[in-house]
Amino acid sequence: MAEKDITEKILLSYADVFADCINALFYDGKPRLTAENTQPAPTESFYKHAKPHNQFCDASRYLTEEGSILLQYIIENETQLEERQILRKVSYQAGSYRQQLESGAPVYGVIPVVIAWTGKSSRIPSSLHKLLLKNGVPSGELERIDDAKLTVYHMNNLPLETRQHFTSDMGFVADYLNEGSFEGRKEQKILHLEALCDMMEAVTGDTRFSEQAIQLLKQKQEGEPIIMCEYIDMLEARGEARGEEKGEARLSMLLTKLYELGRDDDAKLAVRNMDARDEFYKEFFIKPSGAH
């Protein structure tokens, strides 16, 4: 799980991808953030509980204007949402505001974003007030307590309208998780090949994505742009090759059993006749690879 979290951070560490995520999710695709008007912000903040502690968020950037910080955006990846997720959000904001308290510089706002990579929905409290109510705080006292809202963006349950706002490599990930393909982005260039391939493998478990990276990297090093349609062709070819390998292994197992039983004629029939071969598979309970 830790390796998966790190892989997700790598793609978001690129300025264009980070800005694209914020624009697509927060600003309906309007280019509020760019690689040029943002700069890296600290991912570590501190708090005190008996003794000083530190906490880390996944990715963070400042929005700047004429050298001044206007806002800080924090993206937190979650593979498993916690019931107290709202407290994590508030703690990131508090850590940043605490650092600003004695800085003497103009104060800027802090906007945390939660991106979930598993589960299409969650029933965790969506605000601080709801969490407090769930934990027994009287409803009549809530008006005296500042509230905080929690919005979670589930990457495998994003509407098409939102996904169409993505212009960076993150759009490939979002489309694949929701549609199972990259067809809508066939002509889009891949900018961060290794990070994209590693992330696709992390979120799908399919190793084909990273297996093709080496071959495509050679093309990139030669100065040639990499278009998604080329990547799709390679993935399909790799999938077909794997299918053939699995089919050959299955047939080999069948023939071995038939020859061991002295059924040479049946073995020859299995090679020539697909219907007969399927019957033999059933007879010996030889299932396709991956079937249960």
Secondary structure, 3 states (H helix, E strand, C coil): CHHHHHHHHHHHCCHHHHHHHHHHHHCCCCCCCCCCCEEECCCEEEEECCCEEEEECCEEEEEEECCEEEEEEEEEEECCCCCCHHHHHHHHHHHHHHHHCCCCCCCCEEEEEEEECCCCCCCCCCEHHHHHHHCCCCHHHHHHCCCCECCEEEHHHCCHHHHCCCCCCHHHHHHHHHHCCCHHHCCCECCCHHHHHHHHHHHHCCCHHHHCHHHHHHHHHCCCCCEHHHHHHHHHHHHHHHHHHHHHHHHHHHHHHHHHCCCHHHHHHHHHCHHHHHHHHHHCCCCCCCCC
